[in-house]
Amino acid sequence: MSLEADTFDVVLDEPFFAPVTSDIFATLVGQYQHMRTRIEQLADLVAGEAGAAVPYFLEGNVENSGRWAPSVSALFDRKGAIAALNSTYWSKALALTDVLDLMPQKRRDEWNTTIREQKCPEFEEETVRNTIMDLLHMRQQFLAERVDGIFRGLSGEHVTNAPEAFGKRMIIARVLTPYDTVEHSTAGLINDLRAVVAKFMGRDEPKYQASEALVQRLRGRWGEWVSIDGGALRIRLYKKGTAHMEVHPDMAWRLNQILAHIHPLAIPAQFRERPRRKAKDVPLIQRPLPFQVLSILGSVKPAKQKVNDWPERYTSVRNTVVLSDSHQPGTQALEEARGILASIGGTPVAGSYGRWEFDYDPTDVINEIVVTGCVPDQRAHQFYPTPAGLAQRVLEMAEIGPEHQCLEPSAGMGGLADFMPKDRTRCVEVSKLHSNVLTSKGFTVACDDFLVWAGLPGHHGYDRIVMNPPFDQGRWAAHIDHAAPLLRPGGRLVAILPSGAKNRDVLPGFRKEWHGPFDNQFPGASVSVVVLVADKDKA
């Protein structure tokens, strides 16, 4: 994808969050004043003759009579009640905007501490309006503070962290607490980094608790590098609570530009320059899904059905999930989330809102999408699932017997393999997500580029190879050329190919039959295909 926003100023010119109308604040201040009046009235009432009756309520209604209870004067102290009221309404005022989501973690911690310790200023209309407007106008400073806070939050105990600028590798300590729970402030630093990178990518920004959910999902994948946010970042979590992160070079130099804006004399010039050329092993950044869509997918739960009324008991419905009913029907994000479930093999259950059925357990696959932020791009991966009707016809041509060992190269999600014997079929698939689908279906899977995998030792001896290879740039020819040597003598290769392949001299030495053409077999691709049946001599 293109990332052309090169300067600090360009990034900051975009809207930070939607403004809040004056009427909402007026309503909130009115509610505050109404509740404050009630507190004052109650305090005055208890301070009078009615206060003499309060101890009896305390003595009769405190569950443990031996437990200490505050005095009436302490319990109904108006100063403490108003302090709690102020904190409650300041929290509500902040929630009316996305300001907490977009604050740097340090400021968010400061606000949370002020609210928790009930040290907020009086909730007066002028104070509230001025404070919120000041925060709205601090978006440029917030972005800079975020980057600076991330850099200062890197572990000083690890020499990998460059002291003068953002390097490729960053290490953040204490992501998990000693109690093996997520450390909110540290996860907030990771979220700040993801939010800044999201702005660079022209993407919506994550809610401030989004990275806590990410860390939770990474638990159990200790020491494994996981690509997130379209490949802009990679993260590896360790049991001791340390997180290693790698920043794509296109992101690192932008971060250093902002650091240089904050500390102009401290950041060496070489760290502020765009990478002059990409190394061949630097992956391209993919366009990730909106965070709102990922949040919806993250809410997907296994479907339940009641099996007993009393005592009430439920059981999971096999290979079925349900979208949370808290999402507004008809929204673009919800429709996109539904489209993703369909793209990984889900079918909506008629008459049951939000319920989806699969022919495999989709839990790990959905989790992979939520963590990485991506589904395989159809064009980049040339992923066009084989329709069931065509797949059945192709498998009839393959004539798979009970003794045959089978292979499907570039298997996608198993459109062909689904009709092949699971216990005797190996699938090769480059997409990690699709590999997870195949594994969930029960296939033996190699997550690799077939053109690389086929050249490795030990990958021979198949009786049947059935394939629907990528068509573009002649990749179909490379696939059948790499597949042919993997056949045993007497083996058969059956391949779905573009119709123009029929005019090519392919697989010399094989006995070949062509079937078709078959028109308009693939939704979204107006292409005619033929089927090649090629037999290898027994000698």
C-alpha positions in Angstrom: 0.0 0.0 0.0 1.1 3.6 -0.5 2.3 5.5 2.6 3.0 9.0 1.2 2.4 11.2 4.3 6.0 12.1 4.8 5.8 15.0 7.2 4.8 15.5 10.7 2.4 18.3 9.7 0.6 16.3 7.1 -0.2 13.6 9.6 -1.5 16.2 12.1 -3.9 18.0 9.7 -6.4 15.1 9.7 -9.4 15.3 12.1 -8.6 13.9 15.5 -12.1 13.1 16.7 -15.6 14.3 16.3 -16.6 17.4 18.3 -19.3 17.2 20.9 -22.3 19.5 20.6 -22.9 22.2 23.3 -26.4 20.7 24.1 -24.9 17.5 25.3 -22.6 19.3 27.8 -25.5 21.5 28.9 -27.6 18.4 29.6 -24.8 16.8 31.5 -24.2 19.9 33.7 -27.9 20.1 34.4 -27.9 16.5 35.6 -24.9 17.2 37.7 -26.6 20.2 39.3 -29.8 18.3 40.0 -27.8 15.5 41.7 -25.7 17.9 43.7 -28.9 19.6 45.0 -30.1 16.2 46.2 -26.8 15.6 48.0 -27.0 19.0 49.7 -30.6 18.4 50.8 -29.8 14.9 52.2 -26.8 16.3 54.1 -28.9 19.1 55.6 -31.6 16.6 56.5 -29.2 14.2 58.3 -27.5 17.2 60.0 -30.9 18.0 61.7 -33.1 16.0 63.9 -33.6 13.2 61.4 -29.9 12.3 61.8 -30.6 10.7 65.2 -32.5 7.9 63.5 -29.7 7.0 61.0 -27.6 4.9 63.5 -30.5 2.4 63.8 -30.5 1.9 60.1 -26.8 1.3 60.1 -27.0 -1.1 63.1 -29.9 -3.1 61.7 -28.8 -3.3 58.1 -25.0 -3.8 58.2 -24.6 -7.5 57.5 -21.9 -8.1 60.1 -22.8 -6.4 63.3 -19.2 -6.6 64.5 -18.0 -4.7 61.4 -16.9 -1.1 61.9 -19.3 1.4 60.4 -18.6 5.1 59.9 -20.2 7.7 62.1 -23.3 9.4 60.8 -21.4 12.7 60.3 -18.6 11.0 58.4 -21.0 8.9 56.2 -23.0 12.0 55.2 -20.1 14.4 54.9 -21.1 16.5 51.9 -17.5 17.3 50.9 -16.7 13.6 50.2 -20.0 13.0 48.4 -19.5 16.1 46.1 -15.9 15.0 45.4 -17.3 11.6 44.3 -20.0 13.4 42.2 -17.4 15.6 40.5 -15.3 12.5 39.6 -18.3 10.7 38.2 -19.4 13.5 36.0 -15.9 14.3 34.7 -15.6 10.7 33.7 -18.9 11.0 31.8 -17.8 14.2 30.1 -14.6 12.6 28.9 -16.6 9.6 27.6 -18.7 12.0 25.4 -15.6 12.4 23.2 -12.9 10.0 22.0 -10.4 11.9 24.0 -9.3 9.1 26.3 -8.8 6.9 23.2 -6.5 9.4 21.7 -4.6 10.6 24.7 -1.1 9.3 25.3 -1.0 6.6 28.0 0.8 8.9 30.5 -2.0 11.5 30.3 -4.6 8.8 30.4 -3.0 7.4 33.6 -3.0 10.9 35.1 -6.7 11.4 34.4 -7.6 8.0 35.7 -5.7 8.6 38.9 -7.4 12.0 39.4 -10.8 10.5 38.9 -10.1 7.4 41.0 -8.7 9.5 43.9 -11.6 12.0 43.6 -9.4 15.0 43.1 -11.3 16.5 40.1 -12.2 20.2 39.9 -15.7 21.4 40.5 -18.0 20.3 37.6 -18.9 23.8 36.5 -20.0 24.5 33.0 -17.3 27.0 32.1 -14.6 24.7 33.5 -15.9 21.7 31.7 -16.2 23.4 28.4 -12.8 25.1 28.6 -11.1 21.8 29.6 -12.7 19.7 26.9 -11.9 22.3 24.2 -8.3 22.6 25.4 -8.0 18.8 25.1 -9.6 18.9 21.6 -7.0 21.5 20.5 -4.1 19.4 21.8 -4.3 16.8 19.1 -0.9 17.8 17.7 0.7 17.7 21.1 -1.0 14.4 21.9 0.6 12.7 18.9 4.0 14.0 19.8 3.6 13.0 23.4 2.5 9.5 22.3 5.7 9.0 20.3 7.9 10.4 23.1 6.1 8.3 25.7 6.6 5.1 23.7 10.3 5.9 23.3 10.7 6.7 27.0 8.7 3.5 27.9 11.2 1.2 26.2 13.0 -1.1 28.5 16.3 0.4 29.7 17.6 -3.1 30.6 17.9 -4.3 27.0 20.7 -3.1 24.8 18.6 -3.8 21.7 16.8 -0.5 22.3 18.7 2.3 20.6 19.1 5.2 23.0 19.2 7.8 20.2 16.1 6.9 18.1 13.6 4.2 17.2 15.4 1.2 15.8 13.9 -1.9 14.1 13.6 -3.8 17.4 12.0 -2.5 20.5 11.7 -4.2 23.9 9.0 -3.3 26.4 9.2 -4.8 29.9 6.4 -5.6 32.3 3.6 -6.1 29.8 2.3 -8.8 32.2 2.0 -8.3 36.0 3.5 -10.7 38.6 0.0 -12.0 38.9 0.1 -13.0 35.1 -2.5 -10.4 34.2 -2.1 -7.6 31.6 -0.4 -4.5 32.9 -2.8 -1.8 31.7 -0.3 1.1 31.5 2.3 -0.9 29.6 -0.3 -2.3 27.2 -1.4 1.3 26.7 2.1 2.2 25.4 1.8 -0.6 22.8 -1.6 0.9 21.9 -0.1 4.3 21.6 2.4 2.9 19.1 -0.3 1.2 17.1 -2.4 4.4 17.1 0.4 6.5 15.8 1.2 3.9 13.1 -2.6 3.8 12.2 -2.5 7.5 11.6 0.5 7.1 9.3 -1.5 4.5 7.4 -4.6 6.6 7.1 -6.5 4.0 9.2 -9.0 4.4 12.1 -7.4 4.3 15.5 -7.8 1.6 18.1 -9.8 2.1 21.3 -7.4 2.6 24.2 -8.1 -0.9 25.6 -7.6 -2.7 22.2 -4.0 -3.7 22.9 -5.0 -5.3 26.2 -7.2 -7.7 24.2 -4.3 -8.2 21.8 -1.9 -9.2 24.7 -4.6 -11.6 26.0 -4.8 -13.3 22.6 -1.1 -13.7 22.4 -0.9 -15.5 25.7 0.0 -19.2 24.9 1.9 -18.2 21.8 5.0 -17.5 23.9 8.1 -16.6 21.9 6.3 -16.6 18.5 6.6 -13.6 16.2 3.1 -12.5 15.2 2.5 -9.9 12.5 -0.1 -7.3 13.4 -1.6 -4.2 11.8 -1.0 -5.4 8.2 2.7 -6.1 8.8 3.5 -2.6 10.1 4.5 -4.2 13.4 5.5 -7.6 14.7 5.2 -8.6 18.3 6.6 -11.5 20.4 5.4 -12.1 24.0 7.4 -14.0 26.6 6.1 -15.6 29.8 8.2 -13.3 32.0 6.1 -10.4 30.7 8.4 -8.9 28.2 7.3 -8.0 24.7 9.6 -7.6 21.7 8.3 -5.5 18.9 9.7 -4.9 15.4 8.7 -1.8 13.4 8.6 -1.9 9.7 11.3 0.5 8.3 8.6 2.6 6.6 7.2 3.2 10.1 10.4 3.6 12.1 11.7 6.6 10.2 8.4 8.4 10.5 8.5 7.9 14.3 11.9 9.3 14.4 10.8 12.3 12.4 8.4 13.1 15.3 11.1 12.5 17.9 13.3 14.9 16.0 10.4 17.4 16.1 10.3 17.1 19.9 14.1 16.8 20.5 15.6 18.5 17.4 19.2 18.4 18.7 19.1 14.8 20.0 18.1 12.7 17.1 21.0 11.9 14.6 20.2 12.8 11.0 20.6 9.2 9.7 17.6 8.1 11.8 15.4 10.8 10.2 15.9 9.7 6.6 13.5 7.5 4.6 15.0 4.0 3.9 16.7 4.4 0.5 15.9 1.0 -0.7 14.0 -2.0 0.6 15.8 -5.2 1.4 14.4 -8.1 -0.5 13.3 -9.7 2.7 11.4 -6.7 4.0 7.7 -7.6 3.6 5.2 -5.2 2.1 2.7 -3.6 4.4 -0.8 -4.9 3.7 -4.0 -2.8 4.1 -5.4 -4.0 7.5 -9.1 -4.1 8.4 -10.6 -1.2 10.3 -10.3 -1.6 14.1 -14.1 -1.3 14.4 -14.4 -4.4 12.2 -11.8 -6.2 14.2 -13.6 -5.3 17.4 -16.8 -6.9 16.0 -15.0 -10.0 15.0 -13.3 -10.1 18.4 -16.7 -10.3 20.0 -17.6 -13.5 18.1 -18.4 -16.3 20.6 -19.2 -20.0 20.2 -23.0 -20.5 19.8 -24.8 -22.1 22.7 -28.0 -24.1 23.0 -30.0 -24.9 26.1 -29.9 -28.6 27.1 -31.6 -28.3 30.5 -34.2 -25.9 32.0 -33.5 -26.7 35.6 -30.7 -26.5 36.6 -30.2 -24.3 33.6 -27.4 -25.7 31.4 -26.1 -24.8 28.0 -23.7 -26.6 25.6 -21.6 -25.3 22.6 -23.0 -25.9 19.1 -20.3 -27.6 17.1 -18.6 -25.4 14.4 -21.1 -22.5 15.0 -20.4 -19.0 16.2 -22.6 -16.0 16.9 -21.9 -12.3 16.5 -22.7 -10.1 19.5 -26.2 -8.6 19.3 -24.8 -5.3 20.6 -23.7 -4.2 17.1 -26.1 -2.0 15.2 -27.6 -3.9 12.2 -26.9 -2.4 8.8 -23.7 -0.6 9.7 -20.8 -0.8 7.3 -18.5 -2.3 9.9 -21.0 -5.1 10.7 -21.6 -5.8 7.0 -17.8 -6.1 6.5 -17.4 -8.4 9.4 -20.2 -10.6 8.0 -18.4 -10.6 4.6 -15.2 -11.8 6.3 -17.0 -14.7 8.0 -18.4 -15.7 4.6 -15.0 -15.5 3.1 -13.6 -18.0 5.5 -16.4 -20.5 4.8 -19.2 -19.4 7.1 -22.9 -19.6 6.2 -25.5 -17.5 8.1 -28.1 -19.6 9.8 -31.6 -18.7 8.5 -33.9 -17.3 11.1 -31.2 -17.0 13.7 -29.7 -13.5 13.8 -26.0 -13.4 14.2 -25.4 -17.2 14.0 -22.9 -18.6 11.5 -22.2 -22.3 10.6 -18.8 -23.6 9.4 -17.7 -27.1 8.3 -14.7 -26.8 10.7 -14.0 -25.1 14.0 -13.3 -21.4 13.0 -12.1 -20.3 16.5 -8.3 -20.2 15.6 -9.0 -18.7 12.2 -11.1 -15.8 13.6 -8.5 -15.3 16.3 -5.7 -15.0 13.7 -7.7 -12.4 11.8 -8.3 -10.3 14.9 -4.6 -10.5 16.0 -3.0 -9.8 12.6 -5.7 -7.4 11.4 -5.8 -9.0 7.9 -7.4 -11.5 5.7 -5.4 -12.7 2.6 -5.9 -10.3 -0.3 -7.7 -12.1 -3.1 -5.6 -10.5 -5.8 -2.2 -10.8 -4.1 -2.8 -14.4 -3.2 -4.8 -15.2 -6.4 -7.3 -16.9 -4.1 -10.4 -17.9 -6.0 -12.1 -20.8 -4.2 -13.0 -23.8 -6.4 -16.8 -24.0 -6.7 -18.2 -27.3 -5.3 -19.7 -28.4 -8.6 -16.4 -28.0 -10.5 -14.5 -29.5 -7.7 -16.6 -32.7 -7.8 -16.2 -33.0 -11.5 -12.4 -32.6 -11.2 -12.2 -35.2 -8.5 -14.1 -37.6 -10.6 -11.4 -37.2 -13.3 -8.7 -37.8 -10.6 -10.1 -41.3 -9.9 -8.6 -41.5 -6.4 -8.3 -45.0 -5.1 -8.1 -46.3 -1.5 -4.3 -46.8 -1.9 -3.5 -43.4 -3.3 -1.5 -40.7 -1.5 -2.8 -37.2 -2.5 -1.5 -33.6 -2.7 -3.2 -30.3 -3.3 -0.7 -27.5 -3.9 -1.8 -23.9 -3.1 -4.8 -25.3 -1.5 -6.6 -22.2 -0.3 -9.2 -23.3 2.2 -9.6 -26.7 0.6 -12.1 -26.3 -2.1 -10.7 -29.4 -3.8 -9.2 -31.1 -0.7 -12.7 -31.2 0.9 -13.5 -34.0 -1.6 -10.3 -35.9 -1.0 -9.5 -38.4 1.7 -8.3 -36.4 4.8 -6.0 -39.1 6.1 -4.2 -39.4 2.8 -4.1 -35.8 1.6 -1.4 -33.2 2.2 -2.1 -29.5 1.5 0.4 -26.8 0.8 -0.7 -23.3 1.4 1.2 -20.0 1.7 -1.4 -18.1 3.7 -1.2 -18.6 7.4 -4.9 -17.9 7.8 -5.9 -20.4 5.1 -3.4 -23.0 6.6 -5.3 -22.6 9.9 -8.6 -23.3 8.1 -7.1 -26.5 6.5 -5.6 -27.6 9.8 -9.0 -27.1 11.6 -10.6 -29.2 8.9 -8.2 -32.1 9.8 -5.8 -32.0 6.9 -2.0 -32.3 7.1 -0.8 -28.9 6.1 2.5 -27.3 5.1 2.3 -23.5 5.4 4.7 -22.6 2.6 5.0 -21.3 -0.9 4.4 -24.3 -3.0 7.1 -23.3 -5.6 9.6 -23.3 -2.7 8.3 -26.3 -0.9 8.3 -28.5 -4.0 12.0 -28.1 -4.4 12.8 -29.3 -0.9 14.0 -32.9 -0.4 11.5 -35.6 0.8 8.4 -34.2 -0.9 7.9 -36.9 -3.6 5.8 -40.0 -3.9 2.3 -38.8 -4.5 -0.2 -40.9 -6.6 -2.6 -38.0 -7.2 -2.1 -34.3 -7.4 -5.2 -32.2 -7.8 -4.8 -28.4 -8.1 -6.3 -25.1 -8.9 -3.1 -23.0 -9.2 -2.8 -19.1 -9.4 -3.3 -18.0 -13.0 -1.6 -14.6 -13.2 1.8 -14.0 -14.8 2.0 -17.6 -15.9 2.2 -18.9 -12.3 -0.1 -21.8 -13.3 2.7 -23.2 -15.6 5.3 -22.9 -12.9 2.9 -24.8 -10.5 2.3 -27.7 -12.8 6.0 -27.9 -13.7 6.9 -28.1 -10.0 4.1 -30.5 -9.2 4.9 -33.1 -12.0 8.2 -34.4 -10.5 6.4 -35.1 -7.2 4.3 -37.8 -8.8 5.1 -41.5 -8.6 5.4 -43.5 -11.8 1.8 -44.1 -12.9 0.5 -41.1 -11.0 -2.0 -38.6 -12.2 -2.1 -34.8 -12.1 -5.4 -33.0 -12.5 -5.3 -29.2 -12.8 -7.8 -26.4 -13.4 -6.1 -24.0 -15.8 -6.9 -20.9 -17.9 -8.4 -21.9 -21.2 -5.4 -20.6 -23.1 -3.3 -23.3 -21.5 -4.9 -25.8 -23.9 -2.8 -24.3 -26.7 0.5 -24.7 -24.8 2.8 -27.7 -24.9 2.8 -28.6 -21.2 4.3 -31.5 -19.3 6.2 -33.2 -22.1 6.3 -37.0 -21.7 2.9 -37.1 -20.0 -0.2 -38.5 -21.5 -2.7 -35.6 -21.5 -6.4 -35.1 -21.9 -8.1 -31.7 -21.9 -11.7 -31.1 -20.7 -13.8 -28.0 -21.1 -13.8 -25.1 -21.5 -16.0 -24.2 -18.5 -17.3 -20.6 -18.4 -18.0 -18.3 -15.5 -17.1 -20.8 -12.8 -15.6 -18.4 -10.3 -17.6 -15.6 -8.7 -15.9 -12.3 -9.2 -13.7 -13.5 -12.1 -15.0 -13.7 -15.6 -12.6 -16.4 -16.8 -13.0 -19.6 -18.8 -11.1 -22.6 -17.6 -10.1 -26.0 -18.8 -9.2 -29.1 -16.9 -5.9 -31.0 -17.6 -5.7 -34.7 -16.8 -2.0 -35.7 -17.1 -0.8 -39.3 -16.5 2.8 -40.2 -15.8 4.2 -43.4 -17.4 4.7 -46.3 -15.0 8.2 -47.0 -16.4 
